[in-house]
Each structure stands twice: as structure tokens, then as C-alpha cells.
């Protein structure tokens, strides 16, 4: 820390660690080095580092201004009063949260302390001539696409990813959907020299399943049934996400009709969605002799013509 007498006098040269004969460039160089070391973003939650940072900034404000430095060297601890200024260095109440990144802050300080246009030899308030001076915030957030299986999306689970040569553990909540976005705080890109790090956003894509599909909040599947099950109805065994179950098919149900099992579908916030099973007629690739005999009897006994209405309405 800089030397501070009981009167409140601070040796600003000692604060910056420079000799009293140092020139303007040497002051800037010392300030940049110390500011990066003690910046609050690099030392989060460290009040002593923040106090040191403000002391360094105060010293730079005085010594970087030729008039203030002259009064300081001439009047010592009474330099403020000699210039007609109030006590304390102006501009030291710093709101660090309003800066997009560390270089924005340094540039702002150099620009303010050096006056309009910055100090001689600097452009844009802080960078040496020829350097790029940008005040636009640096976005350190990163994005990554992650494919998850249908089962992972339904049940949730843990995944280990490799991000920036670092292994990151990810918890996938149960019930995520295609396009869901997960945020991993503090796992994004790292800004060299400052310790600042952005967040990592994972964009999830669900791999298709052979049977199940997600339609909004509804979990759907096609349920193959036979001709006699549609015609005569009855209890049939089906598979649900919770395991095997029995469902009832009403007699005379046409193919394409859906059976709804409430609260047996996709995990939602505060509950479960419904499970919809669409009945599809599954005909065998070959009939046994007995089946063919029964079908012949059905053809003889059948009373309804399935094309009755179609024949009446199809003529143009």
C-alpha cells in the first residue's frame, strides 16, 4: 500500500511504485500493470483489492495530469487546497458494473484522467497509437449444440461435456424439449488477463425415437391393432413410459382413432401431459388356411357395402 501519514497525505509515486523522475509514459505503464492486478473483476469479493485499486486510480489521476502533478510536487499534502479543489480526488466513486469489459474501464479512466482526446501519445483515451481502441462490450458467452436421446430428454440425467479443454458436468432436467436452452453460469469463454468469464448456453436437440414422438405437450405413438380387435373391441396390452398397461378398445372403433391416457405422457412443470395412442390397422403379410376360410365366410355374410356412400357421391 502507499504511504499515508496521519494528515491523510499519500505518496502517489510510491502508490504506483515509480520514481519521482518518471515520465508520463512510465506512469501510464505502471497504472496499467497495477490496475489489471487489483481490478475487482480479477479479485471478486476482496474489499482490500478494491480499496487498493481506487488508490491506484487516484494516484494516476493526479500524476497523469501535468498541472495536478506540478501542484502535488510543489505543495505536497496541501496540493488540493493549493489548486482551489475540494478534498479528495474526483471521479473515484467507480461503478464497475456499467463497463462491458476491463479494457472499456481502463480506456474510460485514461480518457477521463487525460482530458479530451487522451494524453499525448494515446488515441481514443488509452491505447497507444496503432492499437485498436474499441469500446463495444466483449461477449464472452458461448453456445454449443448438444444432442440427447429421447429417453434422456424424458427422464433427465447427467452428461459430461468437454468445453474449452475443461470437462463440464451438465444436469439435463426431465422433460426438456427440442430446442430447449440450458445455461451454465461461468462456463463460457475466458478473457485473458482479466479473469472474466461468460456463460455457456447449450441448445438441445432430441434424437428421434422409433416409437414415440412429442407433439407440443402430448406424447404420441401409433398403436398397431388387428382387424378383429377394431371390430370386436377388447383389452389389449400396450407399452407406456411407466411400463406395460392394458387399454380398452371399444367395439367398432375405426382405424385412425386415438385413445387418450391422461397424465401418462411427457413430464411438464407441475405434472404430466397426456399419452395419445393412434390405432392403426396392421394386416398380416400372409393368412393361414383357417383365417382364409373365416374370411370367406365373412365375405358371404357381410351385410354392409363399405363403398355405398362413396358410390353415391363420387360421380362428377
C-alpha positions in Angstrom: 0.0 0.0 0.0 1.1 3.6 -0.5 2.5 5.6 2.4 -0.2 7.6 4.2 0.6 10.0 7.1 -1.8 10.9 9.8 -2.7 14.1 7.9 -4.1 12.0 5.0 -1.1 12.6 2.7 -0.4 9.9 0.2 2.8 9.4 -1.7 1.3 8.8 -5.1 4.7 7.9 -6.6 5.1 5.1 -4.1 1.5 4.0 -4.6 2.3 3.4 -8.3 5.8 2.1 -7.5 7.6 4.6 -9.6 10.5 7.0 -9.1 9.7 10.7 -8.8 11.6 11.4 -12.0 9.2 9.1 -14.0 7.8 10.5 -17.3 4.2 10.3 -18.5 4.6 7.0 -20.3 6.1 5.4 -17.2 3.1 6.5 -15.2 0.7 5.0 -17.7 2.6 1.8 -17.8 2.7 1.4 -14.0 -1.0 2.2 -13.8 -2.0 -0.3 -16.4 0.0 -3.1 -14.7 -1.3 -2.4 -11.2 -4.9 -1.8 -12.4 -5.0 -5.2 -14.1 -3.6 -6.8 -10.9 -6.1 -5.3 -8.5 -9.2 -4.8 -10.6 -12.4 -6.0 -8.7 -13.3 -8.4 -11.6 -10.0 -10.2 -11.0 -10.4 -10.2 -7.2 -14.2 -10.7 -6.7 -15.4 -10.1 -3.1 -12.0 -8.7 -2.0 -12.5 -5.3 -0.4 -8.8 -4.7 0.2 -8.1 -5.2 -3.6 -10.9 -2.8 -4.5 -9.5 -0.2 -2.0 -6.0 -0.7 -3.5 -7.5 -0.3 -7.0 -9.2 3.0 -6.1 -5.9 4.3 -4.5 -4.0 3.4 -7.7 -6.6 5.2 -9.8 -6.5 8.2 -7.6 -2.7 8.3 -7.9 -2.8 8.0 -11.6 -5.4 10.8 -11.9 -3.1 13.2 -10.1 0.2 12.2 -11.6 -1.1 11.9 -15.2 -2.3 15.5 -15.2 0.6 17.8 -15.7 -1.0 20.7 -13.7 -2.1 18.4 -10.8 1.3 16.7 -10.7 3.1 20.1 -10.6 0.9 21.3 -7.7 1.4 17.9 -5.9 5.2 18.1 -6.2 5.2 21.7 -5.1 2.7 21.7 -2.2 2.8 18.0 -1.1 -0.2 17.2 1.2 -1.8 20.6 0.5 -1.9 20.2 -3.2 -5.7 20.1 -3.3 -6.1 23.3 -1.4 -3.4 25.0 -3.4 -5.4 24.5 -6.6 -8.7 25.5 -5.1 -10.1 22.0 -5.2 -12.1 20.3 -2.5 -10.7 17.4 -0.5 -10.4 14.1 -2.2 -9.7 13.1 -5.7 -12.7 13.4 -8.1 -14.1 10.5 -10.1 -13.0 7.8 -7.7 -16.6 6.5 -7.0 -16.5 3.9 -9.7 -19.5 1.8 -10.8 -17.7 -1.2 -12.2 -20.9 -2.9 -13.3 -21.5 -0.4 -16.1 -18.4 -1.5 -18.1 -18.7 -4.3 -20.7 -15.2 -5.4 -20.1 -11.9 -4.5 -18.4 -10.4 -2.6 -21.3 -13.5 -0.5 -21.6 -12.9 0.6 -18.0 -9.2 1.2 -18.5 -9.9 3.3 -21.6 -12.6 5.3 -19.8 -10.2 6.0 -17.0 -7.3 7.0 -19.2 -9.7 9.2 -21.3 -11.1 11.0 -18.2 -7.8 11.5 -16.5 -6.0 12.6 -19.6 -8.8 15.0 -20.7 -10.4 15.3 -24.1 -8.6 13.2 -26.7 -6.5 11.4 -24.1 -2.9 12.1 -23.1 -0.2 12.8 -25.6 0.9 9.6 -27.5 -2.5 8.0 -26.9 -5.7 7.8 -29.0 -9.2 7.0 -28.1 -8.5 7.6 -24.4 -6.0 4.9 -23.5 -4.5 2.8 -26.3 -1.0 3.6 -27.8 -1.1 4.8 -31.4 -1.7 2.0 -33.8 -3.6 -0.1 -31.3 -7.3 -0.9 -31.8 -9.4 1.1 -29.4 -12.9 -0.5 -29.1 -15.5 0.4 -26.5 -18.0 -2.2 -27.7 -18.7 -4.8 -25.0 -17.0 -8.1 -25.4 -19.4 -11.0 -25.4 -17.8 -13.9 -23.6 -20.8 -16.1 -23.7 -20.5 -19.3 -25.8 -23.0 -21.7 -27.4 -22.9 -25.3 -28.1 -25.3 -27.8 -29.8 -26.0 -31.0 -27.7 -27.9 -34.0 -29.0 -29.8 -36.0 -26.4 -31.6 -39.3 -26.7 -35.4 -39.4 -26.4 -35.0 -41.3 -23.1 -32.6 -38.7 -21.7 -35.0 -35.9 -22.6 -37.9 -37.7 -20.9 -36.1 -38.9 -17.8 -33.4 -36.3 -17.4 -29.8 -37.2 -16.4 -26.2 -36.1 -16.1 -23.9 -35.6 -19.1 -20.2 -34.8 -19.1 -19.1 -32.4 -21.9 -15.7 -31.1 -22.9 -15.7 -27.3 -23.2 -12.5 -25.2 -23.7 -10.4 -28.2 -22.7 -12.4 -28.5 -19.5 -14.8 -31.3 -18.5 -18.1 -29.9 -17.5 -20.9 -31.8 -15.7 -24.4 -30.9 -17.1 -27.7 -31.8 -15.5 -30.4 -32.3 -18.0 -33.8 -31.7 -16.4 -36.6 -34.3 -17.1 -39.0 -33.2 -19.7 -36.8 -30.9 -21.9 -38.0 -30.4 -25.4 -36.4 -30.0 -28.8 -34.7 -26.5 -28.9 -34.5 -26.2 -25.1 -31.7 -24.0 -23.9 -29.6 -24.7 -20.8 -27.4 -22.0 -19.2 -24.2 -23.0 -17.4 -23.1 -19.9 -15.5 -19.4 -19.1 -15.7 -18.5 -21.9 -18.1 -18.2 -19.8 -21.3 -15.2 -18.1 -22.9 -12.4 -16.7 -20.7 -11.0 -13.2 -21.3 -7.2 -13.4 -21.0 -5.7 -11.1 -18.4 -8.9 -10.2 -16.6 -10.3 -13.5 -15.2 -13.7 -12.6 -16.6 -15.7 -15.5 -18.0 -19.0 -15.7 -19.8 -21.8 -18.2 -19.6 -22.2 -21.3 -21.7 -25.6 -21.9 -23.4 -26.5 -25.4 -24.6 -29.0 -25.8 -27.4 -30.6 -29.2 -27.0 -31.8 -31.3 -29.9 -33.8 -34.5 -29.2 -32.9 -37.5 -31.4 -36.0 -39.2 -33.0 -37.4 -42.4 -31.3 -38.6 -45.4 -33.2 -42.0 -45.4 -31.5 -42.6 -42.2 -29.5 -42.9 -38.6 -30.8 -43.6 -35.4 -28.9 -46.4 -33.2 -30.2 -46.4 -30.0 -28.2 -47.1 -31.2 -24.6 -48.6 -34.5 -25.8 -46.6 -37.8 -26.1 -47.9 -39.7 -29.1 -47.4 -43.2 -30.7 -49.1 -45.3 -33.3 -50.6 -48.5 -31.8 -50.9 -51.4 -34.3 -54.1 -53.4 -33.9 -55.7 -56.3 -35.8 -59.0 -56.3 -37.8 -60.8 -58.3 -35.1 -59.6 -56.0 -32.3 -61.1 -53.0 -34.1 -64.3 -54.8 -35.0 -64.9 -56.7 -31.7 -63.1 -54.4 -29.3 -61.4 -55.7 -26.1 -58.5 -55.2 -23.8 -55.1 -55.0 -25.4 -51.6 -54.8 -23.9 -49.7 -51.6 -24.6 -46.4 -50.0 -23.5 -46.3 -46.6 -21.8 -43.3 -44.7 -20.4 -44.2 -46.2 -17.0 -44.2 -49.7 -18.3 -46.8 -52.2 -19.7 -50.5 -51.4 -19.3 -53.9 -52.6 -20.5 -56.2 -50.3 -22.6 -59.8 -51.0 -23.8 -60.7 -50.6 -27.4 -64.4 -50.0 -27.9 -66.2 -52.4 -30.4 -66.4 -51.0 -33.9 -63.5 -48.5 -33.5 -62.3 -47.2 -36.9 -58.6 -47.1 -37.6 -57.1 -43.6 -37.0 -59.0 -43.1 -33.8 -56.8 -42.1 -30.8 -57.0 -43.4 -27.2 -56.1 -40.9 -24.6 -54.3 -41.9 -21.4 -54.4 -38.8 -19.1 -51.3 -37.9 -17.1 -49.3 -40.7 -18.6 -47.2 -38.7 -21.0 -44.4 -36.1 -21.1 -43.1 -34.5 -17.8 -44.4 -31.0 -17.6 -44.0 -28.2 -15.0 -46.4 -29.3 -12.3 -47.4 -32.7 -13.7 -47.5 -34.9 -16.7 -49.0 -34.5 -20.2 -51.4 -37.0 -21.8 -50.4 -40.0 -23.8 -52.2 -40.4 -27.1 -52.2 -43.8 -28.9 -53.4 -43.7 -32.5 -54.9 -47.0 -33.7 -53.5 -48.3 -37.0 -54.8 -51.4 -38.8 -52.0 -54.0 -39.0 -52.7 -56.7 -41.6 -50.6 -59.9 -41.7 -48.3 -60.5 -44.7 -49.8 -63.9 -45.0 -53.1 -65.7 -43.9 -53.3 -69.2 -42.5 -55.8 -71.6 -44.2 -58.1 -71.3 -41.2 -58.0 -67.5 -41.4 -58.8 -67.6 -45.1 -61.7 -69.9 -44.5 -63.1 -67.5 -41.9 -62.6 -64.5 -44.2 -64.5 -66.3 -46.9 -67.4 -66.8 -44.5 -67.3 -63.2 -43.6 -67.4 -62.1 -47.2 -70.6 -64.2 -47.7 -72.2 -63.0 -44.5 -71.1 -59.3 -44.7 -74.2 -57.1 -44.8 -72.7 -53.7 -45.4 -71.1 -52.4 -48.5 -68.1 -50.2 -47.5 -68.4 -48.2 -50.7 -72.1 -47.4 -50.5 -71.8 -43.7 -49.8 -68.7 -43.4 -51.9 -70.6 -44.7 -55.0 -73.4 -42.2 -54.5 -71.1 -39.2 -54.1 -68.1 -39.9 -56.4 -69.8 -39.2 -59.7 -68.7 -35.8 -61.3 
